[in-house]
C-alpha cells in the first residue's frame, strides 16, 4: 500500500515538473542555437520555404488522420451524423467495443493534433517575423510537423512510449519558439 502511494506521489510530481523541464531544455537549446535580438522583418525566402514544407507535412498528416478515421468508420460501421445512422438502419448501441476503441483513437489523434497546430500556427507566424537565427528556425519550425507525423504513427500503431517521445518533441518545438521570442524581446 505504501509503495502504491509512493508511485502515485512520484507520478504527480513528474507530471507537474514535465512542462517546466521541457521548457528549460528548449531554452538551453535556444541559447546554443543563438538568440538574436528581436527585430521585426519580413521572413526570408529560406524561412518561408521551411514554413511551406512544414505546412505540407501538416496537411499530409491531417489527410492521413482523416483517411484512417473514415476507414475505421467504414470497417466498424460507425457513422458520423444522425442522418447517416438513420439511413443505415443501425443504432449506436451496436458499435462493438473494439470499434469504439478504434474510433476513439482516431478522434483523439485528430483532436490532439488540431489543438497543437493552433499554437504552432500562432507561434510560427510571430516567430517568422522576429528575425530568428537560421539554426533556431530549422530546429523549431521543422521539428513540429515531423513530431506530429511521428505522434500520429505512434498513436495509430499503439506505441504509447514512442507517442510520448513525439509529444515531447512537439512541446519542445512550441516552447522553443515561445522561449526564443521571449528571450529575443529581452535582448537589446
C-alpha positions in Angstrom: 0.0 0.0 0.0 2.8 2.4 0.9 4.6 1.6 -2.4 1.4 2.4 -4.3 1.2 5.7 -2.6 4.9 6.5 -3.3 4.4 5.7 -7.0 1.3 8.0 -7.2 3.2 10.8 -5.4 6.2 10.4 -7.8 3.9 10.4 -10.8 2.2 13.5 -9.5 5.5 15.4 -9.3 6.8 14.1 -12.6 3.6 15.3 -14.4 3.8 18.7 -12.7 7.5 19.1 -13.5 7.4 17.8 -17.1 6.4 21.1 -18.9 8.9 23.1 -16.9 11.7 20.6 -17.7 10.8 20.6 -21.5 10.8 24.4 -21.4 14.2 24.5 -19.7 15.6 22.1 -22.3 14.1 24.3 -25.1 15.7 27.4 -23.6 19.1 25.7 -23.3 18.9 24.7 -26.9 17.9 28.2 -27.9 21.0 29.6 -26.3 23.1 27.0 -28.0 21.5 27.8 -31.4 21.9 31.6 -30.9 19.3 34.1 -30.0 19.2 37.3 -32.0 17.6 40.5 -30.5 14.0 41.0 -31.7 14.0 42.8 -35.0 10.8 42.9 -37.0 11.4 41.9 -40.6 9.8 40.2 -43.5 10.6 36.4 -43.4 13.5 35.4 -45.7 12.9 33.0 -48.6 14.6 30.2 -46.5 12.2 30.8 -43.6 9.2 30.9 -45.9 10.4 27.7 -47.6 10.7 25.9 -44.2 7.3 27.1 -43.2 5.8 25.9 -46.6 7.5 22.5 -46.1 6.1 22.3 -42.6 2.6 23.2 -43.8 2.8 20.5 -46.5 3.8 18.0 -43.8 0.9 19.0 -41.6 -1.6 18.7 -44.5 -0.2 15.2 -45.2 -0.6 14.3 -41.5 -4.1 15.7 -41.4 -5.0 13.7 -44.6 -3.6 10.6 -43.0 -5.7 11.1 -39.8 -8.8 11.8 -41.9 -8.3 8.8 -44.1 -7.7 6.4 -41.2 -10.8 7.8 -39.4 -13.0 7.2 -42.4 -11.6 3.7 -42.9 -12.2 2.9 -39.3 -15.8 4.2 -39.5 -16.3 2.0 -42.6 -14.7 -1.1 -41.1 -16.8 -0.9 -37.9 -19.9 0.6 -39.4 -19.7 3.8 -37.3 -21.4 6.8 -38.7 -20.6 10.5 -38.3 -24.0 12.1 -38.3 -27.6 11.3 -37.0 -28.8 11.2 -40.7 -26.2 8.5 -41.6 -27.3 6.4 -38.6 -30.9 6.7 -39.6 -30.3 5.8 -43.2 -28.1 2.9 -42.3 -30.8 1.3 -40.2 -28.2 0.7 -37.4 -28.1 2.0 -33.9 -25.1 3.5 -32.0 -25.6 0.8 -29.3 -24.5 -1.8 -31.9 -20.9 -0.4 -32.1 -18.5 -3.1 -30.9 -16.1 -2.4 -28.1 -13.2 -2.7 -30.5 -14.9 -0.3 -32.9 -15.5 2.2 -30.1 -11.8 2.0 -29.0 -10.6 2.4 -32.6 -12.8 5.4 -33.5 -11.8 7.0 -30.1 -8.2 6.5 -31.1 -8.8 8.3 -34.4 -10.8 11.1 -32.9 -8.3 11.7 -30.1 -5.5 11.8 -32.6 -7.4 14.4 -34.7 -8.3 16.4 -31.6 -4.8 16.4 -30.1 -3.2 17.4 -33.4 -5.7 20.2 -34.0 -5.1 21.6 -30.5 -1.4 21.7 -31.0 -1.4 23.0 -34.6 -3.3 26.1 -33.5 -0.5 27.1 -31.2 2.1 26.2 -33.8 0.5 28.4 -36.4 0.3 31.4 -34.0 3.9 30.9 -32.8 5.4 30.3 -36.2 3.7 33.4 -37.6 5.2 35.7 -35.0 8.5 33.8 -34.9 9.0 34.1 -38.6 8.8 38.0 -38.4 11.1 38.2 -35.4 14.3 37.7 -37.5 15.3 34.5 -35.7 18.6 32.7 -36.1 18.6 30.3 -39.0 19.5 27.4 -36.7 16.6 28.1 -34.5 14.3 28.3 -37.5 15.5 24.9 -38.7 15.2 23.4 -35.3 11.8 24.6 -34.2 9.9 25.0 -37.5 10.7 21.6 -38.8 10.6 19.7 -35.5 6.9 20.3 -35.0 5.5 18.7 -38.2 7.9 15.8 -38.1 7.0 15.2 -34.4 3.3 15.3 -35.3 3.7 12.7 -38.0 5.6 10.5 -35.5 2.9 11.1 -33.0 0.2 10.1 -35.4 2.1 6.9 -36.4 2.7 6.0 -32.8 -0.9 6.6 -31.8 -2.3 4.6 -34.7 0.0 1.7 -34.0 -0.5 1.7 -30.2 3.1 2.6 -29.3 2.4 4.7 -26.2 6.0 5.2 -25.1 7.0 6.4 -28.6 3.9 8.6 -28.8 5.1 10.3 -25.5 8.5 11.0 -27.1 6.9 12.6 -30.1 4.6 14.6 -27.9 7.6 15.9 -26.0 9.3 16.9 -29.3 6.1 18.7 -30.3 6.1 20.6 -27.0 9.9 21.2 -27.3 9.2 22.9 -30.7 6.4 25.1 -29.3 8.3 26.0 -26.1 11.4 26.6 -28.3 9.7 29.2 -30.4 7.9 30.8 -27.4 11.1 30.9 -25.4 13.1 32.3 -28.3 10.6 35.1 -28.8 10.6 36.0 -25.1 14.4 35.9 -24.9 14.8 38.0 -28.1 12.5 40.7 -26.8 14.6 41.0 -23.7 17.9 41.2 -25.6 18.8 44.6 -26.9 
